[in-house]
Amino acid sequence: MKYKTIRRLFLLSGDTCLLFFSLYLTLFVRKGTSPSLEIYTDFAKNFIWLFLFWLFLLFIFNFYSFKLKTGTYPFFRYFLIYIFLSIFSGILFFYLQPKLAIAPKTILILEVVIFCILFLGWRFVFDWLFRKNIKKEKIIFLGFSPEVKELREYLEKFSSRYKVLGIYPENSDNLKIKEIIKKEKIKRIIVSESPSFKEIALDALNLRDILFSFPSLKIENFIKFYEVNTQRVPLSLLSNSNYLEEFYKEEERTYTILKRIFDIFFSSLGVLVLAIFYPFIALAIKLDSSGPVFFIQKRLGKKRKPFDFYKFRTMVNSSEENEKWRVEEKKYVTRVGKFLRKTHLDELPQFLNILKGDLSFIGPRPEWEKLAKTFEKEIPFYFLRYQVKPGFTGWAQINLPPSLSVEEAKEKFKYDLYYIKHRSFLFDMIVFLKSLRKVFG
């Protein structure tokens, strides 16, 4: 089991225990005495579905992501929103269901308050235990490339598991490597797969000799290590035909059917929402500025097939079509457009694209035809995005903001490739839930 998965399960288990323990403390405070097993069980049975929803909210607001550091401004910002939604959802749950055996008032508020106090204490203790007291595993890289340097910087910034002691390029002294392995008690080395390094690793660095000298040493493939830790794909290694082959795998029929059922169900709900809001949004757009209600743009879908992409117009008429990047587009955004973008209501017409089959709910975001031509020239293997149906939201969208340059688009492409390579219905559900978290955030 992955290290991060173990930590998340540990956090989840702790949060779950705190929810039930805080309920016990709530009843103790409210009644002035220790509740009997019968009373506690009765309350716990009624609260259990609410607890599951509160745990879901913790996931939505990134409290199981180790990039959200305890005690920071984003942490407390999300935490305050979580408190409000917990109370609000509790009110809806109990007061809109009169048939429930209990209808707590003070108990609900006390439960939220006590849990939140315990939650903060638990998170600070967890942070102290895992960030301060657990030693990082020492590793070294054999072979140098831009991605190796990039990964080292990424691990230094985000990883609480690994400490990189050095990068040894192709002309490194084999004895020096053996000395540092022995001195620092290194248990794992990451070997690059660059074509020029394969021979070096076996000859000049004498990898066999290193393994013979340190039988317990673990050798890990750089590509696998890079993907696991960054959840994206290194572009320079796409020239390897064996690696490239993995992006052309056929989708399993079960996955294709489940994905389409999911798309039809949720896009149908989305179209109903669109029908409800359309008159009000259309009227607001018309009153605010002249031009059509919808913005329609040619974008590229699966197998590079063009299709009409729908959005509510948020800019002065024709401005969106002429703006290649978003650097100067703010001056063209209308007052209504600002509101629509902030609330994501401008995206509602895309449910029609999903229902028609041009889009899926999850996939790489479709690019404007003119911009896609630029990316195809500047970004190697950009055509791999056309192996799958584009999406309403995607792995790149929840990890990075909209691109403002070719370099930024290249970074997003790494995440798109990771999705294409590892796509599954479970992965789609993870992206879907994380997208909800981003919307609420």
Beta strands, then each sheet from edge to edge (+ up, - down):
strand 1: 137-142
strand 2: 162-168
strand 3: 188-191
strand 4: 218-221
strand 5: 294-300
strand 6: 306-312
strand 7: 360-362
strand 8: 391-393
sheet 1: 2+ 1+ 3+ 4+
sheet 2: 5+ 6-
sheet 3: 7+ 8+
end
